[in-house]
Amino acid sequence: MNVYMRPTVTPEAEETLEDLADSLAIPESRYEQAERSYKSLGDWLNRPNSSIRQFDPQVHVQGSFGLGTVIPPISDEEHYDIDAVSEFRKLTKSQTTQQQLKHLLGEEMKLYAHAQNMNKPLEEHRRCWRLEYADGVQFHMDVTPGLLNAAEQRALLLSRGLNATFADTAVAITDIDHPAYRTLSSDWPRSNPRGYLKWFRSRMEVIFEERKRELIRKGVRAGTEPIPFYAVRTPLQSAIMILKRHRDIMFIARSDERPISIILTTLAAHAYNGEAKISDALFAILNGMDRFIARAPDGSYVVANPSDPTENFADKWRKHPERAAAFFEWLEQARRDFAQAAELSNKQLITENLAKSIGRGLADRVRKRSAARLGTPTVLTAGLVRSEAEARSSAVRIEGDRRNA
């Protein structure tokens, strides 16, 4: 493993990174929209005449909306992806098959889509059902059915000498490709999105509470109204958002091969040490994230799920070694790109330096935000990077695969 020195970050570069994070932050209304959507579905599943109400279905958000690391799509044609789990709290694996559970949820979601006047039909995917909202809304919601699995997960982890701290929120989920999908079996795929969210928040707990208290002092919420999680943004979240956009632009022509978000997010959270500034967090992550990639006895790479250490987020790297190479190649490129920008003291040069890495449209928004901060005229990057396609042509090509976080 190479050891990288943290570059000297100029005040101008620090402000540009702050403007970049602010430009990537989606409006709170998007988080509110997502929250309304999954709560509305949860209310529907528990309405008096619901066919599954007796099983106490509870809907929880997961993925980037739960983590607070959502970034806007590069193009208007792309959608925000809201990931959720519907936990059937009063149903067990001895009472249903994966296929039956998925059918139960699907039938109610079809009725929900009809009641909400959704024009697009419910889509079945490998693990989930997808609700496509109206085109103008620009998002879809993927809902995975699951059963509580805490006792079995805890027993499994303890039998292997692994950390069972987050086992209490474990769930068993459905998967069409699983061998026992159609049969009554105790063997189900496992997941723990609420455990992962708890672990992720623990990695930034101190700075999160400091930022939250700061918002309270500023009177962001009136009276005793609680401050929602998505209203507080930490340097860890900002750094992850910046790195996700860098990755997306680098793979704009090969999106199916980009390093998956859950690996990036997990390694970033491991490498984060409570830094209070975005630049400090960004370079702590870039310099240290590869230290948290382990090796199995057979030499394959392991990025363990902190909420379920038996799950390896990098499991596909064994069959596709080019994806491991892709991650490391991306990491080297990100280190170079941000180190070069960090040492500049002219904001226009900083933005121009980053434009190929983050996209012209975003670079122009950052430039406008920086100009507004200083009260100076804005000079856009039109002559530097004419389009995301040009960024594509000059980016380093690497390989990976997809998983959201």
Secondary structure, DSSP 8 states (H G I E B T S, - for coil): ----------HHHHHHHHHHHHHHS--HHHHHHHHHHHHHHHHHHTSTT-TTGGG-EEEEEEHHHHHT-----SSTTS-EEEEEEEEETT--TTT--HHHHHHHHHHHHHHHHHHTT-SS--EE-SS-EEEE--GGG-EEEEEEEEEE-HHHHHHHHHHTT---TTGGG-EEE--TTSTTTTS--S---EE-HHHHHHHHHHTTHHHHHHHHHHHHHTT-S-TT----GGG---HHHHHHHHHHHHHHHHTTT-GGGS--HHHHHHHHHHH----SSHHHHHHHHHHHGGGG-EE-TTS-EE-EETTEEEEETTTHHHH-HHHHHHHHHHHHHHHHHHHHHHT---HHHHHHHHHHHH-HHHHHHHHHHHHHHHT------TTT---HHHHHHHS----------
